[in-house]
Amino acid sequence: MERLTQPEEEAMQVLWQLNGGFTKEILERLPEPKPPYTTLASTVKNLERKGYVQGEKLGNSYRYSPLVKAEDYRKEFMRSFVGSYFRNSYKDVVSFFAKEQKVSAEELKEIIAMIEKGKGG
């Protein structure tokens, strides 16, 4: 799965929310500052080239549908992120967030319970 640029990822986030749409619809939902329409159109074409979306010609424009599920992208992104920044150690990821006080002891207990439930179920 080819990595996305920030503008590509922002466009994909909208397409996942809409479950597909036209460039104009994507543009309407992007946060400010919005890119020019032509820039967004190029971004969406790149997404098509990378295999993330499929364009279907309707009238004189294209409607784009996601070919990659948001969950699949998230998993791949996290795998890559953990590999690049934490030497493939999820333990180091959790430790980092605990040290930065982004995860509380209570949340860690909930995470442990989720893991144990997953193993037992």
C-alpha positions in Angstrom: 0.0 0.0 0.0 1.6 3.2 -1.1 1.9 5.9 1.5 -0.4 9.0 1.2 0.6 12.6 1.4 -1.3 14.8 3.9 -3.6 16.3 1.2 -4.3 12.8 -0.2 -5.1 11.5 3.3 -7.4 14.4 4.0 -9.3 13.7 0.7 -9.5 10.0 1.6 -10.9 10.8 5.0 -13.8 12.7 3.3 -14.3 10.0 0.8 -14.5 7.4 3.5 -17.1 9.6 5.4 -19.2 10.0 2.3 -18.5 6.5 1.0 -17.6 8.1 -2.3 -18.3 11.4 -4.0 -17.4 14.0 -6.5 -14.4 16.4 -6.3 -16.8 19.3 -5.5 -18.3 17.3 -2.5 -14.8 16.5 -1.2 -13.8 20.2 -1.5 -16.9 21.3 0.5 -16.0 19.1 3.4 -12.3 19.8 3.6 -11.1 22.1 6.5 -9.9 25.6 5.8 -7.7 26.6 4.1 -9.3 24.7 1.3 -7.0 23.9 -1.7 -8.0 25.2 -5.1 -10.4 22.9 -7.0 -7.7 22.0 -9.6 -5.2 21.1 -6.9 -7.8 18.8 -5.3 -8.7 17.3 -8.6 -5.0 16.4 -9.1 -4.8 15.0 -5.6 -7.8 12.7 -6.3 -6.3 11.6 -9.6 -3.2 10.6 -7.7 -5.3 8.6 -5.3 -6.8 6.8 -8.3 -3.3 6.2 -9.7 -2.2 4.7 -6.4 -5.2 2.4 -6.3 -7.1 4.0 -3.4 -10.1 5.2 -5.4 -11.9 4.3 -8.6 -13.4 7.0 -10.7 -16.7 6.5 -12.6 -17.7 8.9 -15.3 -21.1 10.4 -14.7 -22.1 13.0 -17.2 -19.1 15.4 -17.5 -17.5 14.6 -14.2 -16.3 11.7 -12.1 -17.6 10.2 -8.9 -14.8 8.5 -6.9 -15.4 5.5 -4.7 -12.9 4.2 -2.1 -11.2 0.9 -3.0 -9.3 0.7 0.3 -11.2 0.5 3.6 -10.4 3.1 6.2 -9.7 0.3 8.7 -7.2 -1.4 6.3 -5.4 2.0 5.8 -5.3 2.7 9.5 -3.8 -0.8 10.2 -1.1 -0.3 7.6 -0.4 3.3 8.7 0.1 2.1 12.3 2.3 -0.8 11.3 4.5 1.6 9.3 4.5 4.2 12.1 5.4 1.8 14.8 8.1 0.3 12.6 9.6 3.6 11.7 9.5 5.4 15.1 9.3 2.6 17.7 11.4 -0.3 16.2 8.3 -2.4 15.8 7.6 -2.3 19.5 4.0 -1.7 20.5 5.2 -1.8 24.1 7.4 1.2 23.4 4.4 3.0 21.8 2.3 2.5 24.9 5.2 3.5 27.2 5.8 6.7 25.2 2.1 7.7 25.6 2.2 6.9 29.3 5.3 8.9 29.8 3.8 11.8 27.9 0.7 11.5 30.2 -1.5 11.0 27.2 -2.7 7.6 28.6 -3.9 7.4 32.2 -3.4 4.4 34.5 -7.1 3.8 34.3 -7.0 3.7 30.5 -4.0 1.3 30.7 -6.1 -1.0 32.8 -8.9 -0.8 30.2 -6.4 -1.7 27.5 -5.1 -4.7 29.5 -8.7 -5.8 30.0 -9.4 -5.6 26.3 -6.2 -7.6 25.5 -7.1 -10.3 28.1 -10.7 -10.5 26.8 -9.4 -10.9 23.3 -7.1 -13.7 24.3 -9.7 -15.5 26.3 -12.6 -15.1 23.8 
